[in-house]
Amino acid sequence: DPGFQPTADDADLIVEMCRNLDGMPLAIELAAARTRSLSVAEVAERLTGGLDVLSGGPRGGSERQRTLEATIDWSYQLLGPGEQDLFARLAVLHGSFDLRTIEAVAPEHWSPGRVLGAIERLIDSSVVTTRRLGGSTRYRMLETLRVFASGRLDASGDATSVRGQLLDYYLRKLAGAEDDLRGPDQLECLSAIEADLDTVRSLLDWSVANAPDRGLQLAGMLGWFWYLRGNGAEARHHLGAMLEAASPSADDRSRGQAEFFLSLCDPEPQRALSGFEAARESYEAADDKRGVANATAMLAAWGSDPASTRELFERAALLSANVEYDWGVALIRFLQAGAAAVVDDMAGSARLAEEASARFADLGDRWGRGYSLYTLGVAQRAM
């Protein structure tokens, strides 16, 4: 439309649409043509639901040129049946992904060699792109291709089972993430989760309605990651949604993890205290003594009664020592250092922070050591 004049709000949406359309000239031209009958906001909204809004291109063009979907379908029809199947299954992966994740969504009877061969043919057909990061390869599909593939996956009837495969894969992959995020592999683990975060977010959103109990388990595994990254709002969104959707028979430990990290990221103290108490009860039901120790320590740190705080810290320390939970002891010393500073016991705060720093250093936990050293510095400056 020659008379089209975008507003300031339109400009942001246009940039977002161009990004979502992968900068493809045909796609952008077809989207622009829709502004004759729809606002920019309406075009952007419809694009999130698929490529149908882009049907109908310039008169006189071939059918393959007239719609983006027809253009992609033309390329899709050139693939063999196996490549078409894998292409559709890749729709559940967002952003970039590695070969193991591709294997996780491939047909379960496929061998690793067959998966690799199919991916190589998809790369040769320009359906999948690659990027080398250090010694590893990341794969990606353009968003327009992923939306098309999603339609094919839905039509196949396999969408639920493929996402179920992917959820099981991430439950296995992230089973040890909480421990890895508290040791010498902390930075590497943070980066590995970050690389897959677009896919994990989508999977969590799907799990709310389709697999809430397993989704609760996955969200709980990600709690410490969100906290370390400072993504409190995202943690509250996913953990809250999963706790609300989960069934009464959901795994007690997973419920405890979700309640614990939701409270840890809660800016409202009284609500956080209630959440830590609920987490302790869930951990106790699961006989997870480390979880009970963590929740008890946080109840002590967030409490306001000095006598109760001291008793809770002692109980948490005893629980941690009994199960040789070294990280738990380090956390308690750090929290005790903060509590001592609140009552102006700066000498005690410095002593406890120094011990916490040494314990975290022995464990290879950079986060714990950094915050303990900060607390030590504050205490020493105030002395």
Buried (B, 14 or more C-beta within 10 A) or exposed (E): EEEEEEEEEBEEBBEEBBEBBBEBEBBBBBBBBBBEEBBBEBBBEBBEEBBEBBEEBEEEEEEEBBBBBBBBBEBBEEBEEBBBBBBBBBBBBBBBBBBEBBBBBBBEEBEEEBBBBBBEBBEEBEBBBEEEEEEEEBBBBBBBBBBBBBBBBBEBEBBEBBBBBBBBBBBEBBEEBBEBBBBEBBEEBBEBBEBBBBBBBBBBBBBBEBBBBBBBBBBBBBBBBBBBBEBBEBBBBBBBBBBEBBEEEBBBBBBBBBBBBBBBBBEEEEEBBBBBBBBBBBBBEBEBBBBBBBBBBBBBBBBEEEEEBBBBBBBBBEBBBEEEBBBBBBBBBBBBBBBBBEEEBBEBBBBBBBBBBBBBBEBEBBBBBEBBBEBBEBBBEEE
